[in-house]
Amino acid sequence: MTLRYRPWPCSLIILAVLTSPAVAQQARFPATPEDAAWAKAMERMDQCAATGLNAIDPVLKQHFDPVFADARGAAKPFAEDLLGWRGKAMYLDCLTQPAFRQVDRKLYEWFGLGNAGHWLPPEVDALLPDPFHDHIRCRLEVKVIDINRLRKAVDGAMAEYAAKLQAEENRLIVALRADLPDEALAGKLALPVLPAFATACPSMDQAVEAIASSARTDVGVLIAREAASWFLGNKAGELLNRRDDHFIKKTAINLMAGKTVDDTLKGAIDISGYDPEARIVGHVHTALDQLRLLTLEGDAEERQLYRGLYTFSLDYPDAEVREACSKALKALEQHGNPGLRVLMEAMYNRREVALHFALYRQIYGPKADTTRLYGIDPAKSTPRGDILKFAKAVLDDYQED
């Protein structure tokens, strides 16, 4: 996807990071009992800050290692299936269908035979579904990786990570109640309810394309070998047969001769190092690695966009900027692929910011001015108007999908 404001993300992110709470949160305020309680609360927050982010990798491994381990184990049966009679038939169908449609077209044009509905202009014919491509997609989802299982892994990982963060926050609040005087945490500390993430599951299109491009060659070589063995086998059989041989005997001789030629050709292919099954298995493994990378790490450009946007959506003091960036984030979550890891990081950061504000109001009072909690200084950041234009550009681009 081409964005109209492509040069901006890096500068946005750099400025956002330089002015984020990690750098700016240790502001110096006048010493008061509330300030002392706040400093103690921030000390506790710092101690548990790494815990939330460190939980991401174990959760991802727990939910995705079994999915992709099973998928890699299914690559060999998939290759065998693809090189079987069904895969060869789909491959031949893919080659012959356009030709048959064009022959039908000529018969209709020249002699009025056939049915005009059976043919299409060549430029339209090229856009028709590819039977071999569709067969690969179908067999991938049946034999190798179930996209619904992948979606469940995505949802399960997000749900478990949210539960871990909630448990960590509960432990933090218990520790704060032990550290701080009762008046600092009077009443129940309630966190705001955060919106759910719209986690889009990566498409298998790239995996299918990568496997299909290789499989066309591999299946084609196999079919060519078998066609040669059939032709040469029949010729060898003719020399072995006599005119008065029974049909079944002739067929058996031809089959044996064909098998001999087939074995010879297969031996030649093996000697040359060409192994269609191993090649397909290798391409499936590569495609699965790419699919896992897309699922967990996302698209590099969209990941960069997302990090910049959510930093501004959390830490910029202007409410209009935060709202515009939040809307762009929602569109990016629904129609893009920033990656599951970044979504988890965003979940952690959103909850951390929410906890900061909740603690601050609990200690300083519900009407306390929270302006100083925002980590970005507008005077040192990207101009407000540029951020709004950038957020709108992202929103428009991803709403078009």
Secondary structure by P-SEA (a helix, b strand, c coil): ccccccccaaaaaaaaaaacccccccccccccaaaaaaaaaaaaaaaaccccccaaaaaaaaccaaaaaaaaaaaaaaaaaaacaaaaaaaaaaacaaaaaaaaaaaaaccccccccccccaaaaaacccaaaaaaaaaaaaccccaaaaaaaaaaaaaaaaaaaaaaaaaaaaaaaaccccccccccccccbbbbbbcccccaaaaaaaaaaaaaaaaaaaaaaaaaaaaaaaaaaaaaccccccaaaaaaaaaaaaaaaaaaaaaaaaaacccaaaaaaaaaaaaaaaaaaaaccccaaaaaaaaaaaaaacccccaaaaaaaaaaaaaaaacccccaaaaaaaaaaaaaaaaaaaaaaaaacccccccccccccccccccaaaaaaaaaaaaaaaaac
